[in-house]
C-alpha cells in the first residue's frame, strides 16, 4: 500500500487507453450490447430480457443486435457439436 499513487496512475492510464480504443461502446451502444446479450442467453424467453426492468425512452431498432446475435449463435452452436 505504500505505492498507492503509482497504482492509481496505472488504473487511470488503462481507462484512458480503453476510452481511446473503444469509443463506440458508450451509453448509446450499451443498449445494443444488452439486446445482443439477451438474444444470445435468453433466446425466446422475452420475460427475462433486460428492457423490461430498464426501458429506454428512445425507441431503438432491434435489427443490428438480431443480426449480430444470429451470427454469433451459429458459431456458439457449432462449437457444441461433439466431434
C-alpha positions in Angstrom: 0.0 0.0 0.0 3.0 2.3 0.1 2.8 2.8 -3.7 -0.9 3.5 -4.0 -0.3 6.6 -6.1 1.6 4.7 -8.7 -1.1 2.1 -9.0 -3.7 4.9 -9.4 -1.8 6.1 -12.4 -1.9 2.6 -13.9 -5.7 2.5 -13.5 -6.1 6.0 -14.9 -3.9 5.3 -17.9 -5.6 1.9 -18.6 -9.0 3.7 -18.5 -7.8 6.3 -21.0 -6.5 3.7 -23.4 -9.8 1.9 -23.2 -11.7 5.1 -24.0 -9.5 5.7 -27.0 -9.6 2.2 -28.4 -13.3 1.6 -27.9 -15.1 4.9 -28.5 -18.3 3.2 -29.7 -19.1 1.3 -26.5 -20.5 4.2 -24.6 -24.1 4.7 -23.3 -25.5 4.7 -26.8 -24.0 1.3 -27.6 -24.7 -0.3 -24.3 -28.4 -0.8 -25.3 -27.3 -2.8 -28.4 -24.8 -4.8 -26.3 -27.5 -5.6 -23.8 -30.0 -6.6 -26.5 -27.4 -8.9 -28.1 -26.7 -10.4 -24.7 -30.4 -11.0 -24.1 -30.9 -12.6 -27.5 -27.9 -14.9 -27.0 -28.5 -16.0 -23.5 -32.3 -15.7 -23.0 -33.4 -16.7 -26.6 -37.2 -16.6 -26.9 -37.8 -16.1 -23.1 -38.9 -12.5 -23.5 -39.8 -12.1 -19.9 -36.1 -12.4 -18.9 -35.0 -9.6 -21.2 -33.4 -6.6 -19.5 -35.5 -3.9 -21.2 -38.5 -4.8 -19.1 -36.6 -3.7 -16.0 -34.8 -0.8 -17.6 -36.9 0.5 -20.5 -35.3 3.1 -22.7 -37.1 6.4 -23.6 -36.0 6.4 -27.2 -37.3 3.6 -29.5 -34.4 1.6 -30.8 -34.1 -0.8 -33.7 -33.5 -4.5 -32.9 -32.2 -5.4 -36.4 -28.5 -4.8 -35.5 -28.4 -6.9 -32.3 -30.6 -9.6 -34.0 -28.1 -9.9 -36.9 -25.1 -10.0 -34.6 -26.7 -12.5 -32.2 -27.8 -14.7 -35.1 -24.3 -14.8 -36.5 -22.8 -15.5 -33.1 -25.4 -18.1 -32.1 -24.4 -20.2 -35.2 -20.8 -20.1 -34.1 -21.8 -21.0 -30.5 -23.9 -23.9 -31.6 -21.2 -25.1 -33.9 -18.7 -25.3 -31.1 -21.1 -27.5 -29.0 -21.2 -30.2 -31.7 -19.2 -33.3 -30.4 -16.5 -34.5 -32.8 
